[in-house]
Amino acid sequence: MFQSRGASADVQWIPDQPVDELPRCEMVVALWGATEGDEAALAVNAKLVDLSRKVAKACGAGRVVHMSSAGVYGPGECLKETDICAPVTPYGRAKAAMECAILQGSTSDHTEDTILRLANVVGADSLAPALRRDAPVELHRYADGRGPQRSYLSAGDLLGIFRHLALAAKGTVPKVLNVASVSAIGMEELALAAGKKITWFPAPVDAVQSVTLDLSKLMAAFPEAELLQTAEALVGEWASLEAQQ
C-alpha cells in the first residue's frame, strides 16, 4: 500500500488531516522530509519524527522506518553505525538532528524505530544529472588515477530492504543501519557503465575522494539479501526504471 497526495496512490492523506481514518499496516516508512534549503527549511526533518510515530501508532504498525543519510558521518571510509557523527553539510546536520529526536524520544510499546543511513542512490545523487546528459561526465581525478569513491544503493535493493524490515521479528533489527548495495564503487565506473565519456580534472587538495559505509550490520541482519554489486548492474537497473517513467 502506498500513501501519497497523488491521485494514483492507494490512500491520499496530508499531515493536517486526522490519522484515525488511515488503514492498518505492519510498517510505516517515513519517506517525507526536506533535502535542500537553509537550516530552517531542513529543520522539518526532525519535526516530522513525532508525526511519523503518530501515523505508525494510528495504523497499528510494528515498525516505523526513518530515512537518514550517510551524510550524518562526514568524510571517512568504512564508516560504522557506532562511529561518531561529524556532518559537514546542512543536510547532514539536519539528518543528525532528526536521529537525535528519534533516539531521545520513544514510540509506543508496540512499535520499533529503525533508522536507515542511506548511501548514494543511483539516479538520485549528484552524479545522476551528468549521466542523463549527452555531454561527457566531468570528474575529479586523484593521485591514484581514479575518481571519487562512494557507497551506492539501487532503488530496487532499497525496496528489498523494506520488505526484509517488514518481515523482521521485533527486537531482531539494529536501531541504526547503514544501507547500500555495494560498499564502495568509483563514479567513473558508473559513468562508463552508462556509456559516457569522462572529462577529467585535477582534484582540489581539499576534495574528499572516498566516503564509504561498512555494511556488516546490514548483512548480519539480512544475510539472505541479494544486493547488486557492480556498476553495470546498478546502472542497468536504473536505466530500466527510467524507461518505465
C-alpha positions as CSV (number, residue, x, y, z in Angstrom):
1,M,0.0,0.0,0.0
2,F,1.3,3.5,-0.9
3,Q,0.1,6.7,0.7
4,S,0.6,10.0,-1.1
5,R,-1.1,13.2,-2.1
6,G,-1.0,12.0,-5.7
7,A,-4.2,10.7,-7.4
8,S,-2.6,7.3,-8.2
9,A,-1.9,6.4,-4.5
10,D,-3.9,3.8,-2.6
11,V,-4.5,6.3,0.2
12,Q,-4.5,10.1,-0.1
13,W,-3.6,11.9,3.1
14,I,-1.8,15.1,4.2
15,P,-0.3,15.9,7.6
16,D,-3.1,18.2,8.8
17,Q,-5.8,15.6,8.3
18,P,-6.9,13.2,11.1
19,V,-4.9,9.9,11.3
20,D,-7.8,7.8,12.6
21,E,-9.0,7.1,9.1
22,L,-5.7,5.6,7.9
23,P,-5.7,1.9,7.2
24,R,-3.9,-0.8,9.3
25,C,-0.5,-1.8,8.2
26,E,2.6,-3.7,9.5
27,M,5.2,-1.0,8.9
28,V,5.4,2.7,8.1
29,V,8.3,4.1,6.0
30,A,8.7,7.8,6.5
31,L,9.9,9.0,3.1
32,W,9.0,12.6,3.6
33,G,11.3,15.4,4.6
34,A,13.5,18.2,3.1
35,T,16.6,17.5,1.1
36,E,17.7,21.1,0.3
37,G,17.3,24.6,1.6
38,D,18.7,26.6,4.5
39,E,19.0,25.4,8.1
40,A,15.4,26.5,8.9
41,A,13.9,24.6,5.9
42,L,15.9,21.5,6.7
43,A,14.8,21.5,10.4
44,V,11.5,20.0,9.3
45,N,13.2,16.6,9.2
46,A,13.4,16.5,13.0
47,K,10.0,17.9,13.4
48,L,8.4,15.1,11.3
49,V,9.6,12.4,13.7
50,D,6.7,12.7,16.1
51,L,4.2,12.8,13.2
52,S,5.7,9.7,11.7
53,R,5.3,7.9,15.0
54,K,1.7,9.2,15.3
55,V,0.9,7.7,11.9
56,A,2.5,4.4,12.8
57,K,0.5,4.2,16.0
58,A,-2.7,5.0,14.2
59,C,-2.0,2.3,11.7
60,G,-1.1,-0.3,14.3
61,A,2.4,-0.6,12.7
62,G,5.0,-2.7,14.4
63,R,7.8,-0.7,12.9
64,V,8.4,2.9,11.7
65,V,11.4,3.4,9.4
66,H,13.1,6.8,9.4
67,M,15.2,7.7,6.3
68,S,18.5,9.2,7.3
69,S,21.7,9.6,5.3
70,A,25.4,8.7,5.2
71,G,25.8,12.5,5.3
72,V,25.5,12.3,9.1
73,Y,29.0,10.9,9.3
74,G,31.1,13.4,7.4
75,P,34.1,12.2,5.5
76,G,35.5,8.7,6.1
77,E,35.9,5.2,4.9
78,C,34.2,2.0,6.1
79,L,32.1,4.2,8.4
80,K,30.3,2.1,11.0
81,E,27.0,2.9,12.8
82,T,28.9,3.2,16.1
83,D,31.3,5.9,14.7
84,I,30.9,9.4,16.0
85,C,28.9,11.6,13.6
86,A,30.5,14.8,12.3
87,P,28.3,16.0,9.5
88,V,29.8,18.8,7.3
89,T,26.8,19.8,5.3
90,P,23.5,21.4,6.3
91,Y,21.6,18.3,5.1
92,G,23.9,16.0,7.1
93,R,23.4,18.1,10.2
94,A,19.6,18.2,9.7
95,K,19.5,14.4,9.5
96,A,21.7,14.1,12.5
97,A,19.2,16.3,14.4
98,M,16.4,14.0,13.2
99,E,18.3,11.0,14.5
100,C,18.7,12.7,17.9
101,A,15.0,13.3,18.0
102,I,14.3,9.7,17.3
103,L,16.8,8.3,19.9
104,Q,15.7,10.8,22.6
105,G,12.0,10.1,22.2
106,S,10.2,6.8,22.1
107,T,7.5,5.0,20.2
108,S,4.7,3.0,21.8
109,D,5.4,-0.4,23.3
110,H,4.1,-2.0,20.1
111,T,6.2,0.0,17.6
112,E,10.0,-0.1,17.0
113,D,12.0,2.7,15.4
114,T,14.5,1.8,12.7
115,I,16.9,4.5,11.3
116,L,18.4,3.8,7.8
117,R,21.5,5.7,6.9
118,L,21.3,5.6,3.1
119,A,24.2,5.6,0.7
120,N,24.1,7.5,-2.6
121,V,21.1,6.2,-4.6
122,V,21.8,5.6,-8.2
123,G,19.8,8.0,-10.3
124,A,19.1,10.4,-7.4
125,D,22.6,11.6,-6.4
126,S,24.9,14.4,-7.6
127,L,26.2,12.2,-10.5
128,A,22.7,11.5,-11.9
129,P,22.2,14.8,-13.9
130,A,25.5,14.2,-15.7
131,L,24.5,10.6,-16.6
132,R,21.3,11.9,-18.2
133,R,23.1,14.5,-20.4
134,D,24.7,13.8,-23.7
135,A,27.9,15.6,-22.7
136,P,30.9,13.9,-21.2
137,V,30.8,13.4,-17.4
138,E,33.2,15.7,-15.6
139,L,35.0,14.1,-12.7
140,H,37.9,14.9,-10.3
141,R,41.0,12.7,-10.7
142,Y,43.0,11.9,-7.6
143,A,46.6,10.8,-7.2
144,D,45.8,7.1,-7.7
145,G,44.3,8.0,-11.2
146,R,40.7,7.3,-10.1
147,G,37.7,9.4,-9.4
148,P,35.5,9.8,-6.3
149,Q,34.6,6.6,-4.5
150,R,31.3,6.2,-2.8
151,S,28.9,3.6,-1.4
152,Y,25.9,3.2,-3.7
153,L,22.4,1.9,-3.4
154,S,19.9,0.9,-6.1
155,A,16.3,1.8,-5.8
156,G,15.3,-1.9,-6.2
157,D,17.6,-3.0,-3.4
158,L,16.2,-0.3,-1.1
159,L,12.7,-1.7,-1.8
160,G,14.1,-5.2,-1.0
161,I,15.4,-3.9,2.4
162,F,12.0,-2.5,3.1
163,R,10.5,-6.0,2.5
164,H,13.0,-7.6,4.8
165,L,12.3,-5.0,7.5
166,A,8.5,-5.6,7.2
167,L,9.1,-9.3,7.8
168,A,11.6,-9.0,10.6
169,A,10.6,-10.0,14.1
170,K,10.6,-7.4,16.8
171,G,13.9,-6.9,18.5
172,T,16.0,-8.5,15.7
173,V,17.0,-5.4,13.8
174,P,19.6,-2.8,14.9
175,K,18.1,0.6,15.6
176,V,20.5,2.2,13.2
177,L,21.6,0.6,9.9
178,N,23.9,1.6,7.1
179,V,22.2,0.7,3.8
180,A,24.0,0.3,0.5
181,S,24.0,-2.2,-2.4
182,V,27.8,-2.1,-2.6
183,S,30.2,-0.6,0.0
184,A,32.4,1.3,-2.5
185,I,32.4,1.9,-6.2
186,G,34.0,4.6,-8.4
187,M,31.9,7.2,-10.1
188,E,33.9,6.6,-13.2
189,E,32.7,3.0,-13.2
190,L,29.1,4.2,-13.1
191,A,29.8,6.7,-15.9
192,L,31.4,4.1,-18.1
193,A,28.7,1.6,-17.4
194,A,26.2,4.3,-18.6
195,G,28.2,4.6,-21.9
196,K,29.5,8.1,-21.0
197,K,32.9,9.6,-21.9
198,I,34.7,11.2,-19.0
199,T,36.5,14.5,-18.9
200,W,39.0,14.5,-16.0
201,F,40.0,17.5,-13.9
202,P,42.7,17.5,-11.2
203,A,41.1,17.1,-7.8
204,P,41.4,20.1,-5.5
205,V,43.7,19.5,-2.5
206,D,40.7,19.6,-0.1
207,A,38.5,17.3,-2.1
208,V,37.4,14.1,-0.4
209,Q,38.0,11.1,-2.7
210,S,36.4,8.3,-0.6
211,V,33.3,8.3,1.6
212,T,32.2,4.7,2.2
213,L,30.0,2.7,4.5
214,D,30.6,-0.5,6.5
215,L,27.7,-2.9,5.7
216,S,28.5,-5.6,8.3
217,K,25.4,-4.9,10.4
218,L,23.1,-4.9,7.3
219,M,24.5,-8.2,6.1
220,A,24.2,-9.8,9.6
221,A,20.6,-8.6,9.9
222,F,19.6,-9.8,6.4
223,P,22.0,-12.4,5.2
224,E,19.6,-13.6,2.6
225,A,19.5,-10.2,0.9
226,E,20.9,-10.3,-2.7
227,L,22.3,-6.8,-3.4
228,L,23.7,-5.5,-6.7
229,Q,27.5,-5.5,-6.7
230,T,28.7,-4.0,-10.0
231,A,28.4,-0.7,-11.8
232,E,26.8,-2.4,-14.7
233,A,24.1,-3.9,-12.6
234,L,23.4,-0.7,-10.7
235,V,23.2,1.4,-13.9
236,G,21.2,-1.3,-15.7
237,E,18.5,-1.3,-13.1
238,W,18.3,2.4,-13.0
239,A,18.0,2.6,-16.8
240,S,15.2,0.0,-16.6
241,L,13.3,2.2,-14.1
242,E,13.9,5.3,-16.2
243,A,12.4,3.6,-19.2
244,Q,9.2,2.9,-17.2
245,Q,8.6,6.6,-16.4
